[in-house]
Amino acid sequence: MPQRKLGPVPVLQARGVAFGSCLALALTLTLGGLVSLEALGADGTASVSAQPQRSGEGVGLVLSPIPAWVELAMRLVPRAPLEAQASSDYAQLILRAQMNGTLVSSTDGRVLSLRRVTQRLIQEAPRWSAMAPGWRWEVNLVKDSQINAFCMPGGKVVVYTGLLQTLALSSDELAVVLGHEMAHALREHSRQRLAKGLAAQGVSRSVGVVASGVLGVDPRLTDRLALEGANLWTLKFSREEETEADLVGLDLAARAGFDPRAGLGLWRKMAQMSSREGAQWLSTHPSHESRLSEIERHLPQVMPLFEHAQHLERVKTYHLEESARGQH
């Protein structure tokens, strides 16, 4: 069946929009979802395409745009309430860790290292999200044996000590992990997952959501956000989204001056751990062979970014040394 091109999307202006426009939007949303789903593979995923892009730093990654029907569905999941829910959930998680004595002190060397690496990655985040500079980023380390880390919408990061202790991560490997998790937030994967879930409920459900959204706050949408928000840090992403996070994470790490080749060593370590208890983080990730193949295929696109960042660091160091010598 040939794919249909989505027509123009009506703009919803507060409460005065005609119900017909709501119906049209709902129908367009659902039709777009049904048509786009036909292009997916048998496992419900689609391939991620990353093309090289020339820039002042060398070659960068440009991902395929978000499908039109997903962008349309994302209008039903407003960004601000989702980030507010994530912030609330994060605060509760950190409070529980404090009360349980599992929150690692902010003066601990591991926390300081985490925050130094994250700060370098954050400086590169605006390339992937215009929202990133306005986020109130937080990074915390929690004592837990599980091999896990996550970044919630709005830049709320948690790393478990099991990840650091079990894998003995280098700074470069840590940057790849953090870059991967940050990529989920920067590419709004949580919002996309919720939007796709709403779209899958069909035309009648969409009509109700859109119409109620125009006339007032839809309690069903609010309930769904609250339900999913309660598990935002355990929300399962598709293999397509995990692959995208891998690639964006490599790009972030390379631009921040971390060697993206560390991704190969990292995922080989993960492969060795995947059959052991506590490796839940990998349950929805691509196969190790597929992941390593994708990283190797895209290294030529991100290595120039790393080399450029290294060059800038050498120049900075040289000027600092020259300045210091001039003061003597």
C-alpha positions as CSV (number, residue, x, y, z in Angstrom):
1,M,0.0,0.0,0.0
2,P,1.5,3.4,-1.0
3,Q,2.2,5.8,1.8
4,R,0.0,8.9,2.0
5,K,1.5,12.3,2.5
6,L,0.1,14.0,5.6
7,G,-1.8,17.2,4.9
8,P,-1.3,20.5,6.8
9,V,-1.9,20.3,10.5
10,P,-4.5,22.7,11.9
11,V,-3.1,25.0,14.6
12,L,-5.1,24.8,17.8
13,Q,-5.7,28.2,19.4
14,A,-6.9,27.8,23.0
15,R,-10.6,27.1,23.3
16,G,-12.1,28.6,20.2
17,V,-11.2,25.9,17.7
18,A,-14.0,24.2,15.9
19,F,-14.6,20.6,16.7
20,G,-14.2,19.8,13.1
21,S,-10.6,20.8,13.3
22,C,-10.1,18.6,16.3
23,L,-11.6,15.7,14.4
24,A,-9.4,16.4,11.4
25,L,-6.3,16.5,13.6
26,A,-7.3,13.2,15.3
27,L,-7.9,11.5,12.0
28,T,-4.7,12.8,10.5
29,L,-2.8,11.6,13.6
30,T,-4.3,8.1,13.5
31,L,-4.0,7.7,9.7
32,G,-0.4,8.9,9.9
33,G,0.3,6.4,12.6
34,L,-1.3,3.5,10.7
35,V,0.4,4.3,7.5
36,S,3.8,4.8,9.1
37,L,3.5,1.6,11.1
38,E,3.4,-0.3,7.8
39,A,7.0,0.7,7.1
40,L,8.2,-0.9,10.3
41,G,9.9,-4.2,10.5
42,A,8.3,-7.4,11.9
43,D,9.6,-6.5,15.4
44,G,8.0,-3.1,15.3
45,T,11.2,-1.1,14.8
46,A,12.6,0.9,11.9
47,S,16.2,1.4,10.9
48,V,18.1,4.6,12.0
49,S,19.8,6.5,9.3
50,A,22.7,8.8,10.1
51,Q,24.4,10.8,7.4
52,P,27.7,12.7,7.7
53,Q,27.6,16.5,7.8
54,R,30.5,18.8,7.2
55,S,31.1,21.5,9.8
56,G,33.9,23.5,11.2
57,E,34.8,20.6,13.5
58,G,34.9,18.0,10.7
59,V,32.2,15.5,10.1
60,G,29.2,15.2,12.3
61,L,26.1,13.0,12.4
62,V,22.7,14.0,11.1
63,L,19.9,11.7,12.0
64,S,16.7,11.0,10.0
65,P,13.9,13.4,11.0
66,I,11.2,12.3,13.4
67,P,8.3,10.9,11.3
68,A,5.6,13.4,10.7
69,W,2.9,11.3,12.4
70,V,5.1,11.1,15.6
71,E,5.7,14.9,15.6
72,L,1.9,15.3,15.3
73,A,1.3,12.8,18.1
74,M,3.8,14.6,20.3
75,R,1.4,17.6,20.4
76,L,-0.8,15.5,22.6
77,V,2.1,15.2,25.1
78,P,3.1,18.7,26.1
79,R,6.8,19.1,26.9
80,A,6.4,21.3,30.0
81,P,4.2,18.9,32.0
82,L,6.3,16.0,31.2
83,E,9.5,17.7,32.3
84,A,7.7,18.9,35.5
85,Q,6.6,15.3,36.2
86,A,10.2,14.1,35.6
87,S,11.6,16.7,37.9
88,S,9.1,15.7,40.6
89,D,9.9,12.0,40.2
90,Y,13.6,12.7,40.3
91,A,13.3,14.7,43.5
92,Q,11.4,11.8,45.1
93,L,14.0,9.3,44.0
94,I,16.8,11.4,45.4
95,L,15.0,12.0,48.6
96,R,14.4,8.3,49.1
97,A,18.1,7.7,48.4
98,Q,19.0,10.3,51.1
99,M,16.7,8.7,53.6
100,N,18.0,5.2,52.8
101,G,21.6,6.4,53.0
102,T,22.3,5.3,49.4
103,L,22.9,8.8,48.0
104,V,26.6,9.3,47.5
105,S,27.9,12.5,48.8
106,S,28.5,15.4,46.4
107,T,32.1,15.6,47.7
108,D,32.8,12.0,46.8
109,G,35.5,11.7,44.1
110,R,33.2,9.5,41.9
111,V,30.5,12.2,42.0
112,L,32.9,14.9,41.1
113,S,34.2,12.9,38.2
114,L,30.7,12.2,37.0
115,R,29.8,15.8,37.1
116,R,33.0,16.9,35.3
117,V,32.3,14.5,32.5
118,T,28.6,15.4,32.3
119,Q,29.4,19.2,32.2
120,R,31.6,18.7,29.2
121,L,28.9,16.8,27.4
122,I,26.2,19.4,28.4
123,Q,28.2,22.0,26.5
124,E,27.7,20.1,23.3
125,A,24.0,19.3,24.0
126,P,22.4,22.3,22.3
127,R,23.4,20.8,18.9
128,W,20.8,18.1,19.6
129,S,18.1,20.1,21.5
130,A,17.4,23.8,21.6
131,M,15.8,23.2,25.0
132,A,19.0,21.9,26.6
133,P,20.5,25.2,27.6
134,G,17.4,26.0,29.7
135,W,17.3,22.7,31.6
136,R,18.3,22.6,35.2
137,W,20.7,19.6,34.8
138,E,21.3,17.4,37.9
139,V,23.7,14.5,38.3
140,N,23.7,12.1,41.2
141,L,25.2,8.8,42.1
142,V,23.2,6.2,44.0
143,K,24.6,3.1,45.8
144,D,23.0,0.2,44.1
145,S,24.5,-3.0,42.6
146,Q,22.5,-2.8,39.4
147,I,24.4,-1.9,36.2
148,N,22.3,1.1,35.2
149,A,22.1,4.8,34.5
150,F,19.4,7.1,33.1
151,C,18.7,10.7,32.1
152,M,15.1,11.8,32.5
153,P,13.4,14.6,30.5
154,G,14.8,18.0,31.5
155,G,18.3,16.7,32.2
156,K,17.9,14.7,35.4
157,V,20.7,12.1,35.6
158,V,21.2,9.2,37.9
159,V,24.1,6.7,37.8
160,Y,24.2,3.6,40.0
161,T,27.5,2.6,41.6
162,G,27.1,-0.9,40.2
163,L,27.8,0.5,36.7
164,L,31.0,2.1,37.8
165,Q,32.3,-0.7,40.1
166,T,31.4,-3.7,37.9
167,L,32.7,-2.3,34.6
168,A,35.6,-0.2,35.9
169,L,34.8,2.5,33.4
170,S,37.5,4.8,32.0
171,S,36.6,8.5,31.5
172,D,36.0,7.9,27.8
173,E,33.7,4.9,28.5
174,L,31.9,6.9,31.1
175,A,31.4,9.7,28.6
176,V,29.9,7.3,26.1
177,V,27.4,5.9,28.7
178,L,26.4,9.4,29.9
179,G,26.2,10.6,26.3
180,H,23.9,7.7,25.5
181,E,21.6,8.4,28.4
182,M,21.6,12.2,27.7
183,A,20.7,11.5,24.1
184,H,17.4,9.9,25.2
185,A,16.4,13.1,26.9
186,L,17.8,15.4,24.1
187,R,15.9,13.4,21.4
188,E,12.8,13.4,23.6
189,H,12.4,9.6,23.4
190,S,10.2,9.5,26.5
191,R,7.8,12.0,25.0
192,Q,7.8,10.1,21.7
193,R,7.0,6.8,23.5
194,L,4.1,8.4,25.3
195,A,2.9,10.0,22.1
196,K,3.0,6.8,20.1
197,G,1.1,5.1,22.9
198,L,-1.7,7.7,22.6
199,A,-1.7,7.4,18.8
200,A,-2.1,3.7,19.0
201,Q,-5.4,4.0,20.9
202,G,-7.2,4.8,17.7
203,V,-9.4,7.5,16.1
204,S,-12.1,7.6,18.8
205,R,-9.6,7.9,21.6
206,S,-7.7,10.6,19.7
207,V,-10.8,12.6,19.0
208,G,-11.6,12.6,22.8
209,V,-8.1,13.6,23.7
210,V,-7.8,16.5,21.2
211,A,-11.3,17.8,21.8
212,S,-10.9,17.8,25.5
213,G,-7.5,19.4,25.2
214,V,-9.0,22.3,23.3
215,L,-11.9,22.7,25.7
216,G,-9.9,22.1,28.9
217,V,-7.5,19.7,30.5
218,D,-8.2,16.1,29.6
219,P,-8.1,14.0,32.8
220,R,-7.3,10.8,30.8
221,L,-4.2,12.4,29.3
222,T,-3.2,13.7,32.7
223,D,-3.7,10.3,34.2
224,R,-1.6,8.6,31.5
225,L,1.2,11.1,32.1
226,A,1.0,10.5,35.8
227,L,1.0,6.8,35.3
228,E,3.9,6.8,32.9
229,G,5.7,9.5,34.8
230,A,5.8,7.3,37.9
231,N,8.2,5.1,35.9
232,L,9.9,7.6,33.7
233,W,13.3,6.2,34.7
234,T,12.3,2.7,33.8
235,L,10.5,3.5,30.5
236,K,11.5,1.0,27.9
237,F,12.8,2.5,24.6
238,S,12.7,0.7,21.3
239,R,15.8,-0.7,19.7
240,E,15.6,2.0,17.1
241,E,15.7,4.7,19.9
242,E,18.6,2.8,21.6
243,T,20.6,2.8,18.4
244,E,19.9,6.5,17.9
245,A,21.0,7.2,21.5
246,D,24.2,5.3,20.8
247,L,25.0,7.5,17.8
248,V,24.1,10.8,19.4
249,G,26.1,9.7,22.5
250,L,29.2,9.1,20.3
251,D,28.7,12.5,18.7
252,L,28.4,14.2,22.1
253,A,31.4,12.4,23.6
254,A,33.6,13.1,20.5
255,R,32.8,16.8,20.5
256,A,33.5,17.0,24.2
257,G,37.0,15.6,23.7
258,F,36.4,12.0,24.7
259,D,37.5,9.1,22.4
260,P,34.4,7.6,20.8
261,R,36.4,4.4,20.1
262,A,35.8,3.7,23.8
263,G,32.3,2.8,22.8
264,L,33.6,-0.5,21.4
265,G,35.3,-1.5,24.6
266,L,32.3,-0.4,26.7
267,W,29.8,-2.5,24.8
268,R,32.1,-5.5,24.8
269,K,32.2,-5.2,28.6
270,M,28.4,-5.0,28.5
271,A,28.2,-8.1,26.4
272,Q,30.2,-10.0,29.0
273,M,27.8,-8.8,31.7
274,S,24.5,-9.2,29.8
275,S,23.8,-12.7,30.9
276,R,24.4,-11.9,34.6
277,E,21.9,-10.6,37.1
278,G,21.7,-6.9,37.3
279,A,22.2,-6.1,33.6
280,Q,18.5,-5.0,33.1
281,W,19.8,-1.9,31.3
282,L,20.4,-4.0,28.2
283,S,17.0,-5.8,28.0
284,T,15.7,-3.6,25.2
285,H,19.0,-2.7,23.6
286,P,20.2,-3.8,20.2
287,S,22.2,-7.1,20.0
288,H,25.8,-6.7,20.9
289,E,26.9,-7.6,17.4
290,S,24.5,-5.0,15.8
291,R,25.6,-2.4,18.3
292,L,29.3,-2.9,17.7
293,S,28.8,-2.9,13.9
294,E,26.9,0.4,14.0
295,I,29.6,2.0,16.2
296,E,32.4,0.8,13.9
297,R,30.4,2.0,10.8
298,H,30.0,5.5,12.2
299,L,33.4,6.0,13.8
300,P,34.8,7.7,10.6
301,Q,32.1,10.3,11.0
302,V,32.8,11.2,14.7
303,M,36.6,10.7,14.9
304,P,37.3,14.0,13.2
305,L,35.2,15.7,15.9
306,F,37.3,14.1,18.6
307,E,40.5,15.1,16.8
308,H,39.3,18.6,16.5
309,A,38.4,18.8,20.2
310,Q,41.9,17.4,21.0
311,H,43.5,20.1,18.8
312,L,41.5,22.8,20.6
313,E,42.6,21.5,24.0
314,R,46.3,21.5,22.9
315,V,46.0,25.1,21.7
316,K,44.3,26.1,24.9
317,T,47.1,24.4,26.9
318,Y,49.8,26.0,24.8
319,H,48.3,29.5,25.4
320,L,48.0,28.9,29.1
321,E,51.6,27.8,29.3
322,E,52.7,30.8,27.3
323,S,50.8,33.1,29.5
324,A,52.3,31.6,32.6
325,R,55.8,31.9,31.2
326,G,55.1,35.6,30.4
327,Q,54.2,36.3,34.0
328,H,57.6,35.2,35.2
